[in-house]
Every structure is written in C-alpha cells, then in structure tokens.
Amino acid sequence: MIRKLVFALLILIIAAACGLLLFGPGYTERSMNIVDGKPLLKVSDEAAALHKTLTIVDLHSDSLMWDRDITKQAARGQMDVPRMKTGNVALQIFSSVTKTPRGQNYDSNSDKTDNITPLVMAQLQPLRTWSSLLERSLYHAQKLTQASAASKGELTVITAAPQIAKLISERGTRNWPMGAMMSVEGLHNLEGKRTNLQRLYDGGVRMAGLTHFFDNELAGSMHGFKKGGLTPFGKQIIADMEAKGIIVDIAHCSHQCVAEVIAIAKRPIVSSHGGVQATCSENRNLTDAEIKGVAATGGVIGVGYWEGAVCNTSPAAIAKAIKHVRDLVGIEYAALGSDYDGAVTVRFDTSKLVQVTQALMDAGFSEQDIRAVMGLNALRVLSAGIIPQSGRAS
C-alpha cells in the first residue's frame, strides 16, 4: 500500500511538473501582456490611407523574453511578425530583458531577487542562460536571428546603417520587408566586465539601456534604492558604446543618471519607452528639463502606450504626450516606444497601430508631423547612431 501511494505521489509530481512546463510560461504571458479591450477610435478613410504610406519604427518591445515563435501570429501577447506586417511596422527594436526584481514597482527595488530565472528554467532555455545574464541576451539575439531566417525574407536583422537604407528602399517593391534591431534593457548583463560589451555588439546589439528596475554597476535606476548617478564604470561603458555605434538609452535611469548622461553624451541618446511628466507624473517619466536635454543631443523620446507612461491606455493619451514633446522642443524629437510584451496593459496590439495615426490626426498633427513621429525621427537617430566611430573604444 505504501509503495502504491509513493508511486501515485511521484506520478502526480511528474504530471504537475509537466503541466507547469507546458502551460506555465503561456499562462504567465497571458496574465502579464494584456490588451484591455476598451473602446478604440473609429478610423477614418483618410487615416487608414495615410497609415499605409508611413514608415513606422517602434523603439522598444520585449517579445523575445517569451517562449513563442515571433514569426507566427500568437493568441497571446501584443506583437509578432504577422501583426507587425498588418500594422505596417518598418523597423522594430527588440529588447533583451535579463533580470527583474520580485515585487517590481516604480519606486524602490532591490537587485537581490530575480523573476526571470524561474521563467528561463520553465521555458527550458539552454542551460548556459540559467546562471548568466550575458548569455540570456546572447540567446535572445540568437532567437531573433533564427526568426529572421525562418521569415522567408519578411524580417531582416539590422546591424549597420546601410541595411536600414536598403530596407526602406525595398519597402513597397519587395513584399514590404521589415527590419529588427537588438537592444538590451539594463547593462547589468555585462556582469561587471567591460569586455562583454564587445560580445553584445558581436551578437547584434545596437542599443542599450543602462539600467532597468534596480541600481547596477553602471548607474542608479529611477526604481532603485539609491537612485544615484553614473559610476566610473558606467562612464567608461558610455564612451565605449558611442565609439562602437551602440545607442545609449536612458529609459529607467534615475534623474541624476539622466542629467549626467546628457552632460557627457557626444552622440544622440534616446529614451526608448516611457512618457513625460507634464501629461503623466509617474516618476519614471521625463521632466521638461530632461526632454530638452535629450533634444540637445539630437536624440528622440519614444512615447509608450501603457498607463505608467501616459496615465491611460487611450490613443488620445499617447497623442497628448507626443504633442507636449512637439510643443516643448519640436516635432523632430518625438517617436514611438510601445513596450509591447513588457508586462504591460495596452489598448491595442501592434496590428492596430493605425489607432496612433488616427489619434495624431484628431489632435491636429499635420501629415508631415505624423510621418516624423511614426518613424522618420527614429530612423534618423538609428541610422546615424549605429555607425561606429573608430579609435575611441579600447
């Protein structure tokens, strides 16, 4: 009898483990990446027609974190290649998330815990990714390369400026190809080693946020304990990034970090995803002084679509934040940064990006301004920013 009970218990444990592996990652994503189903704008014929002619760039999504094939349309999440095509996306920045704190919040987080490790294990990622943040990013880059190979020419991984020009010239003449570029969300994945930046570069990374939800070896996070500025290591890495052609992303940086990056930047910087405090006073959003600072470098500010960025999920709230950037520093510094699949709730997925076009039209934006916001501003910064400046890195 005892032997039978032990055997039954083992069967139950194995079944539970199999169920966790089969359904756990998908359930987790469904519960975290939500389209809220609230009313959408009625899209006019004029907006629909204009949207089809736009060159759209999104500066931030976290889709590579999840266990699904981005070349296939999924029943969960907010972005994949088929939905990008429907939404007329020309170039998507895919970010690598390698570590997030337990109890994650906007105000104060420790670096002592990690939500991503259990997800990595449950998704049966390669063993090398279980204990290395660097390997997690390199694995995400590998996933993107494999997705490109499987896309039959629909998705091209971008690592050099001429590839961007080629991509744009081919759109409309060859099945509307799309580009993808790698970024990372927090350079704690350097694991404290300057030489690892070259490994990220060789893996295809062309943009990098300095911090994420906790302070790290480079700088203070807006959501960390100390919220300090740049460390000497952080300053060295910024110099190396600018020399190699890796764009510096200040999203999630503390206010002190943002000010210090702006002060030393020799190339355009970006805030890839977030909002502005003038329209949404969350601490993670940019002040007017910070908006002016980013603009002074020639960079762009990617406006997000979730409540923490714009205090709403409505397309009108997105347009309101973009309008503030335009009115403060000029239209050429505003861009899109959805944060799709980044554990956010949004009003629409990437297939319905025409909602942003309609909202901008409703807010009185001109066709020229809409083209700039939806992608041309970001293209300017990306095309220039990923060109290496030889001789400065060592």
C-alpha positions in Angstrom: 0.0 0.0 0.0 2.8 2.5 0.9 4.6 1.6 -2.3 1.5 2.3 -4.3 1.0 5.7 -2.5 4.6 6.7 -3.2 4.2 5.7 -6.8 1.0 7.7 -7.1 2.6 10.7 -5.5 5.5 10.5 -7.9 3.1 10.4 -10.8 1.3 13.4 -9.5 4.5 15.3 -9.1 5.7 14.5 -12.6 2.3 15.4 -14.0 2.4 18.7 -12.2 5.9 19.5 -13.4 4.9 18.6 -17.0 1.9 20.8 -16.7 4.0 23.7 -15.4 6.4 23.3 -18.3 3.7 23.0 -20.9 1.3 25.6 -19.8 3.1 27.8 -17.2 5.0 30.1 -19.5 2.0 30.7 -21.7 -0.3 31.4 -18.7 2.3 33.8 -17.3 2.5 35.8 -20.5 -1.3 35.9 -20.9 -1.7 37.3 -17.4 1.0 40.0 -17.9 0.8 41.2 -21.5 -2.8 42.3 -21.8 -4.9 44.1 -24.4 -7.6 45.7 -22.3 -10.5 45.6 -24.8 -11.6 49.1 -24.1 -13.2 51.2 -27.0 -11.0 52.1 -29.9 -11.1 55.1 -32.1 -13.1 55.0 -35.3 -10.5 55.0 -38.1 -11.3 57.3 -41.0 -10.6 56.5 -44.6 -8.1 59.3 -44.6 -6.2 58.0 -41.6 -6.2 54.4 -43.0 -4.9 55.6 -46.3 -2.1 57.7 -44.7 -1.1 54.9 -42.4 -0.4 52.6 -45.3 2.2 55.0 -46.6 4.0 55.6 -43.3 7.5 54.3 -42.3 6.8 53.1 -38.8 9.5 52.5 -36.2 8.9 51.2 -32.6 11.9 51.7 -30.3 11.0 49.1 -27.7 9.4 45.7 -27.3 10.2 42.7 -25.0 8.8 39.9 -27.1 12.0 37.8 -27.2 11.6 37.2 -23.5 8.7 34.9 -24.1 8.5 31.3 -25.2 6.9 31.7 -28.6 7.8 31.9 -32.3 7.5 35.6 -33.3 7.2 34.6 -37.0 3.8 33.2 -36.2 0.7 35.1 -35.1 0.0 34.2 -31.5 -3.2 34.1 -29.5 -1.4 35.9 -26.7 1.0 38.8 -26.3 0.9 42.1 -28.2 3.4 41.7 -31.0 4.7 39.2 -33.6 5.8 39.4 -37.2 2.3 38.9 -38.8 0.8 41.6 -36.6 3.8 43.9 -37.3 3.0 43.4 -41.0 -0.7 44.2 -40.5 0.3 47.3 -38.5 2.7 48.4 -41.2 5.8 48.4 -39.0 9.0 49.0 -40.9 11.5 48.6 -38.1 11.1 47.1 -34.6 13.7 47.3 -31.8 13.6 44.1 -29.8 15.0 44.4 -26.2 16.5 41.7 -24.1 15.2 41.6 -20.5 17.5 39.5 -18.3 16.6 40.3 -14.7 13.6 41.8 -12.9 13.1 42.1 -9.1 10.4 40.3 -7.1 7.6 42.7 -6.2 8.6 45.0 -9.1 7.4 48.6 -8.7 8.2 52.1 -9.9 9.5 53.4 -6.6 12.1 51.2 -4.9 13.6 47.8 -5.8 16.5 45.6 -4.8 18.8 43.8 -7.1 18.9 40.7 -4.8 15.9 38.9 -6.4 15.1 37.8 -9.9 11.8 36.9 -11.6 13.4 36.0 -14.9 15.4 33.0 -13.7 12.3 30.9 -13.0 10.9 31.9 -16.4 14.1 30.9 -18.1 14.0 27.5 -16.4 10.3 26.9 -17.0 10.8 27.7 -20.7 13.6 25.2 -20.9 16.1 27.7 -22.3 19.7 26.5 -22.8 21.5 25.7 -19.6 24.0 28.5 -20.3 21.2 31.1 -19.8 20.2 29.8 -16.3 23.0 31.4 -14.5 24.3 34.1 -16.8 22.6 37.4 -17.7 25.0 37.9 -20.6 24.1 34.5 -22.1 20.4 35.4 -21.8 20.9 38.4 -24.0 23.0 36.4 -26.5 20.3 33.8 -26.6 17.7 36.5 -27.3 19.8 37.7 -30.1 20.1 34.1 -31.4 16.3 33.8 -31.3 16.0 37.0 -33.4 18.5 35.7 -36.0 16.6 32.4 -36.2 13.3 34.2 -36.6 14.8 36.2 -39.4 16.0 33.1 -41.2 12.5 31.5 -40.8 10.6 34.5 -42.0 11.4 33.9 -45.7 12.7 37.4 -46.2 10.0 39.2 -44.3 12.2 40.1 -41.3 15.8 41.3 -41.6 18.1 41.8 -38.6 19.7 45.3 -38.8 23.3 45.8 -37.6 24.6 48.5 -39.9 23.3 51.8 -41.3 23.4 50.7 -45.0 20.9 47.9 -44.1 18.4 50.5 -42.9 18.7 52.4 -46.1 18.3 49.2 -48.1 15.3 48.1 -46.1 13.5 51.4 -46.6 14.2 51.4 -50.4 12.8 47.9 -50.7 9.6 48.5 -48.8 6.8 48.7 -51.3 8.8 46.9 -54.0 9.5 43.5 -52.4 6.8 42.2 -50.2 7.2 45.1 -47.6 10.1 43.6 -45.7 10.5 44.6 -42.0 13.7 45.3 -40.0 14.6 44.2 -36.5 17.3 45.5 -34.3 18.6 44.2 -30.9 18.7 46.2 -27.7 19.1 45.3 -24.1 17.2 46.6 -21.0 19.9 47.2 -18.4 23.6 46.6 -18.8 23.8 44.5 -15.7 24.1 41.8 -18.3 27.7 42.9 -18.8 28.2 41.2 -15.4 30.7 43.9 -14.5 33.1 43.2 -17.4 33.9 45.9 -20.0 34.9 43.2 -22.5 31.4 41.8 -22.5 30.2 44.9 -24.4 32.0 43.6 -27.4 30.3 40.2 -27.1 26.9 42.0 -27.1 28.0 44.1 -30.1 29.1 40.9 -31.9 25.7 39.4 -31.1 24.0 42.3 -32.9 23.1 44.7 -30.1 23.0 48.3 -31.3 21.1 50.0 -28.5 21.3 49.5 -24.7 19.6 50.9 -21.7 22.0 51.5 -18.8 19.6 50.4 -16.1 16.3 48.6 -15.6 14.3 48.3 -12.3 17.3 48.3 -9.9 20.6 50.1 -9.4 23.5 48.3 -11.1 27.3 48.6 -11.7 26.8 51.4 -14.2 24.2 53.8 -12.7 21.3 54.4 -10.5 17.8 53.3 -11.6 14.7 55.5 -11.2 13.3 52.5 -9.4 16.3 51.5 -7.4 17.2 52.1 -3.7 19.8 54.8 -4.1 18.8 56.4 -7.5 22.3 57.7 -7.9 24.2 58.9 -11.0 26.8 57.2 -13.3 29.6 55.2 -11.8 33.1 55.4 -13.3 32.4 52.1 -15.0 29.2 53.5 -16.4 31.0 56.5 -17.9 33.6 54.2 -19.5 30.9 52.0 -21.0 29.1 55.0 -22.4 32.3 56.1 -24.1 32.7 52.6 -25.5 29.1 52.4 -26.7 29.4 55.7 -28.6 32.7 54.6 -30.2 31.3 51.2 -31.3 27.9 52.5 -32.5 25.7 51.3 -29.7 23.0 53.9 -29.0 22.6 55.0 -25.3 19.1 54.5 -23.9 18.2 56.4 -20.7 14.8 54.8 -20.1 14.6 53.7 -16.5 17.7 55.8 -15.5 17.4 57.9 -12.3 17.1 61.6 -12.7 20.7 62.1 -11.7 21.8 59.4 -14.2 19.8 61.1 -17.0 21.4 64.5 -16.2 24.9 63.0 -16.2 24.4 61.1 -19.4 23.1 64.2 -21.1 26.1 66.2 -19.9 28.7 63.7 -21.3 26.9 62.5 -24.4 28.8 63.1 -27.6 26.2 61.4 -29.8 22.4 61.4 -29.8 20.7 59.5 -27.0 17.2 58.0 -26.8 14.6 57.4 -24.2 13.2 54.3 -25.8 9.9 53.9 -23.9 8.1 56.0 -21.4 6.3 59.2 -21.0 6.5 62.8 -20.0 5.7 64.1 -16.5 3.8 67.1 -17.9 1.0 64.7 -19.0 1.6 61.8 -16.6 3.5 62.5 -13.4 4.8 58.9 -12.7 8.4 59.2 -11.5 9.8 57.1 -14.4 8.7 59.8 -17.0 10.8 62.6 -18.2 10.8 66.1 -16.9 10.7 69.1 -19.2 14.4 69.7 -18.5 15.2 66.1 -19.4 13.2 66.4 -22.6 15.2 69.5 -23.6 18.4 67.6 -22.7 17.6 64.6 -24.9 16.7 67.0 -27.7 20.0 68.9 -27.3 21.9 65.7 -28.1 19.8 65.3 -31.2 18.1 62.2 -29.8 14.4 61.1 -29.6 11.9 60.3 -27.0 9.8 57.1 -27.5 6.3 57.5 -26.0 4.8 54.4 -24.6 1.2 53.1 -24.8 0.6 51.8 -21.2 -0.8 53.6 -18.2 2.5 54.2 -16.4 3.7 56.1 -19.5 0.7 58.2 -20.4 -1.7 57.7 -17.4 -4.2 56.0 -19.6 -4.3 53.4 -22.4 -6.2 55.5 -24.9 -4.7 56.6 -28.2 -5.6 60.2 -27.3 -3.3 59.9 -24.2 -0.4 58.8 -26.4 -1.0 61.8 -28.8 -1.2 64.2 -25.8 2.3 63.2 -24.6 3.7 63.4 -28.1 2.1 66.9 -28.5 3.9 68.0 -25.4 7.2 66.9 -26.7 6.5 68.7 -30.0 5.4 71.9 -28.3 8.3 72.0 -26.0 11.3 71.1 -28.2 10.0 70.4 -31.7 8.4 67.5 -33.6 11.8 66.1 -34.7 12.4 64.7 -31.2 9.2 62.6 -30.7 8.9 58.9 -31.5 7.1 55.7 -30.6 8.2 53.2 -27.9 5.4 50.8 -27.2 6.9 48.5 -24.6 4.9 45.7 -26.2 5.1 42.4 -24.4 6.9 44.0 -21.5 4.3 43.0 -18.8 2.1 46.0 -19.7 -1.6 46.5 -20.4 -2.4 48.4 -23.6 -5.4 49.4 -25.6 -4.3 47.8 -28.9 -1.7 45.4 -30.2 0.8 46.3 -33.0 -1.7 45.2 -35.7 -3.8 48.2 -34.8 -1.1 51.0 -34.9 -3.4 53.0 -37.1 -5.0 54.0 -33.8 -2.0 56.2 -33.1 -2.2 57.7 -36.6 -5.9 58.5 -36.1 -5.2 60.0 -32.6 -2.5 62.2 -34.0 -4.8 63.4 -36.8 -7.6 64.1 -34.2 -5.0 66.1 -32.2 -4.4 68.3 -35.3 -1.0 67.0 -36.3 0.0 67.6 -40.0 0.8 64.8 -42.3 4.5 65.8 -42.2 4.5 65.7 -38.4 2.7 62.3 -38.3 5.3 60.9 -40.7 8.1 62.2 -38.4 6.7 60.9 -35.2 5.6 57.5 -36.5 9.1 56.6 -37.8 11.3 59.2 -39.6 12.6 60.8 -36.4 13.7 57.4 -35.1 15.2 56.4 -38.4 17.4 59.5 -38.3 18.8 58.7 -34.9 19.2 54.9 -35.5 20.9 55.4 -38.9 23.4 57.8 -37.5 23.8 56.2 -34.1 24.9 52.7 -35.2 27.8 54.0 -37.3 31.0 53.2 -35.3 33.4 55.9 -34.6 36.7 54.1 -34.8 39.5 54.8 -32.5 37.7 55.7 -29.3 37.0 52.3 -27.9 39.8 50.2 -26.5 
